[in-house]
């Protein structure tokens, strides 16, 4: 069993989008999963933040979280938290 050493960093659309889509599809049934276009919009949105969990040694992305908020709001909304099946439990 692999032991991960994850760190969080801001998502980079060009670098991370394919893996984010892959993880989303692995975590949710097709009818519930965000589409590639929806995920791309979150990554571009000024009122959303996507953070990815990346293994410090291998660069393996094990998951991500997307949070959005309304202008002037004091709280945000967790749109999704996804953990790749092979990283769950770590």
PyMOL commands that set and color helices and strands:
alter all, ss='L'
color gray80, all
select helices_A, chain A and resi 13-27+36-44+85-87
alter helices_A, ss='H'
color red, helices_A
select strands_A, chain A and resi 6-10+48-55+61-68+77-83
alter strands_A, ss='S'
color yellow, strands_A
deselect
rebuild
show_as cartoon
